[in-house]
Amino acid sequence: MTRAVREVWPDGQPVFVRISATDWLSDRDSWTVAQSVRLADRLAEDGADLIDVSSGGIVPESAPETTGPNYQLPLAERIGEETDSEIAVGTVGGITTPQQADAVIRNDRAALAIVGREFLRDPYFGHTAARELDATDRARAPVQYREWVH
């Protein structure tokens, strides 16, 4: 599938693929992190640039071992460490503060900290993060938001 996307997607433009790293179903045969590692390598061969690692949620019985801040991060780290390819790996799951997202990147725990639900709570989260991380000089906001950002 990624190969088909690469055929029509412009060169130099990234292709991200979101995967469920595990089904969190230990009581039955289901998708595992080891399978996700192999999938990540195959997607890299087909031209994917980044694997967006999430997990579970496909059936009501799906039960993560833990929840809370960065709860998906260990899955992304494992995929990043165990793949044979150099594909970038992003993480989701419980990323709610600018400092938390920044630490994921600064500590090389993932190539991308993907913030989802926090943007639903605060649609200006990017601007909030720039202010809290003292990075407003690097924030490129549309004209109508510039005063709010700084």
N, C-alpha and C positions, 0 to 999 in steps of 0.2 A: 504493500500500500504506500509506504513512504516513497518508494521508487516512482510510483505513478504521480505523487505530489511533486516530486523533484522535477519531473518532466515538464510540468506547467508552471512551477513556481520560479520566480526570477533568481538567477545566480546571485549569491551574496545576501539573500534574504533567509533568515533562519527558519528551520522547521522544528517545532517543538511537538513532542508526543507525550500525552499524559497516559500513564499506566497505573493500574492498581497493583502494587508490589506484592500483596498477599490478600487472600480472601478472609483471613483470620478465622478459619474454620478448621480447628484441629481435630474435630471428631469425624471428619470425612475427607475423601479425596478432593482436593481443591488447589487453586493456584497458590504458588509459593514464591518466596523471595529468590530462591535459586533459579526458578523458571524466569523470573523477571530479569535476573542478571543475563541469562542467555538471550532473552528477548532484546535487552538493551544493546547487546553486541550486534544482533541481527539488524536492528533498526539503524544503528550506526553505519553498517555496511550498505544499507539502502539509502543513506543520505540524511538521516535525522541528525540534528545538531544538539538537541537537548532532550533529556528524558525528565518529565515532570512527574515526580513520584508522589502518589497518593496511595490509599489502600482501603479495602473493605467497603462496606456500605451497599453491597449488591443484594444481600439477603438480610432479613431482620436478625438472624442468629449471629451475624458477623460481630465479633467481639474483640476489639483491639486489646492488647495486653495492658496498655496504659493510655490515658488521654491527658490533655493539658498542654502546656507550652512545648512546642517542638516535638510533639509526640510522633510525627511521621519522619523526623530527621534521621533516626537510626536506620530506617529502611533505605533512605536516599544514600546515606553514608556507606552502607553495605554494598549497594549496587555500584556506587562510584568506585569503591575499593576493589570489588571482585570482577568488574568487567575487564575484558582484554582490550577493548577499544579505549579511545581517549574521549568518548562522548561526555559532554557536560551533563551534570545531574542537578536538578532543582528540587527543592523541598517545599512542602506545604504543611499545614496542620498546626493550629494553635499559635501562629505568629501574629502577635497583637500589638507589639510595641516597636518603635523605630530602633531602639537599642538592641532588641532581640534579633531583628532582621539583620542589622549591621554586624552583630557578633557572629551570626551564621557565616556571613561572607568573609569578614576579617580573619576568622579562625579557620578558613578553608574547609568548612564542614559541608558546603554545597556551593555550586557555581551560581545559584540563584535562589533567593528567598522569595517565595511566591505568596503574596498576601491577598487573601480573598475576602473573608468575612469582615475583616476590619475595615475594608473599603465600603462595605455595606453600612457599617455603623458610622464611619467618618469618610464621606466621599472626598474629603480633602486630605486624606491620610498622607499622600505623597508630600504635600506642603507642610503638614504637621511634622513629618519625619525630618524634612529639611531644616525646619526651625529647631526642633529638639536636638538634632545632631550638629547644629551650628554649621549647616551646609547651604544656607540660602544663597550664597554667592555662586553655587553650582546648580541651583534649581532654575530650570527654564520653564517658567510659568507663562501661560497666555497673558496678554496685556491686562485683561479684566481681572486677573487674580494676583498680579504682581504686588500690589499694595498689601493684600491680605497675607501673602507669603512672607514678605519682609516685615 
